[in-house]
Structures are given as structure tokens and as C-alpha cells.
Amino acid sequence: MELDLDESSLAIGRIERALSRIEKALADRANRPAAADPAADQSALKAEVAAVIGELDRLIAEADRG
């Protein structure tokens, strides 16, 4: 199976957007007083990190097959 460049480009775009959201969330977190619900903040960040890891795993798997 050949690595599909369009799919890879879309995946890279999703990774970039997720990393931007993580960066913004961390900056927002640093610039405000203690969060009302720190567990929710942490949970949202974990979900974004998991999304990035999932996309990277998919890209690596495609590259291995291609």
C-alpha cells in the first residue's frame, strides 16, 4: 500500500491544529488564576495529546506499509 499524500497532508494538518490547541490551552492556563475545575482542563489536554499520538501512529503505520 502506498502512502497517500493527500491523507498524510490532512493528518499533518490535524496534528498541527491539535498542537496549536494544546499550546493555547497551556498558555491560557498559565495566564489565569487556579482553574475552577483543574480536572476538566487536564482531561481536555490529555484528549488533545491522545489525538496527536493517534494521528502520528496512523502516519507511521502508513509509512511502514508504503
C-alpha positions as CSV (number, residue, x, y, z in Angstrom):
1,M,0.0,0.0,0.0
2,E,1.4,3.4,-1.0
3,L,1.4,6.3,1.4
4,D,-1.4,8.6,0.2
5,L,0.0,12.2,0.3
6,D,-3.5,13.8,0.5
7,E,-4.4,11.7,3.5
8,S,-1.0,12.4,5.0
9,S,-1.4,16.1,4.5
10,L,-4.8,16.1,6.1
11,A,-3.4,14.1,9.1
12,I,-0.5,16.6,9.4
13,G,-3.0,19.4,9.4
14,R,-5.0,17.8,12.2
15,I,-1.8,17.3,14.2
16,E,-0.8,20.9,13.7
17,R,-4.3,22.1,14.8
18,A,-4.2,19.9,17.9
19,L,-0.8,21.1,18.8
20,S,-1.9,24.7,18.5
21,R,-4.9,24.0,20.7
22,I,-2.6,22.4,23.3
23,E,-0.2,25.4,23.1
24,K,-3.1,27.8,23.5
25,A,-4.6,25.8,26.4
26,L,-1.3,25.8,28.2
27,A,-0.8,29.5,27.7
28,D,-4.3,30.3,28.9
29,R,-3.8,28.0,31.9
30,A,-0.5,29.8,32.8
31,N,-2.2,33.3,32.5
32,R,-5.2,32.7,34.7
33,P,-5.7,32.0,38.4
34,A,-6.3,28.5,39.6
35,A,-8.9,26.8,37.4
36,A,-12.4,26.2,38.8
37,D,-12.1,22.6,37.5
38,P,-8.5,21.6,37.0
39,A,-9.5,18.0,36.3
40,A,-11.6,19.1,33.3
41,D,-8.6,21.2,32.0
42,Q,-6.3,18.2,32.4
43,S,-8.8,15.9,30.8
44,A,-9.1,18.2,27.7
45,L,-5.3,18.4,27.4
46,K,-5.0,14.6,27.6
47,A,-7.6,14.2,24.9
48,E,-5.7,16.6,22.6
49,V,-2.4,14.8,23.3
50,A,-4.1,11.4,22.6
51,A,-5.4,12.8,19.3
52,V,-1.9,13.9,18.2
53,I,-0.4,10.5,19.2
54,G,-3.2,8.7,17.3
55,E,-2.5,10.7,14.1
56,L,1.2,10.1,14.4
57,D,0.7,6.4,15.0
58,R,-1.5,6.2,11.9
59,L,1.1,8.1,9.8
60,I,3.9,5.8,10.9
61,A,1.8,2.7,10.2
62,E,1.0,4.0,6.7
63,A,4.7,4.8,6.1
64,D,5.7,1.3,7.2
65,R,3.2,-0.2,4.8
66,G,4.2,2.1,2.0
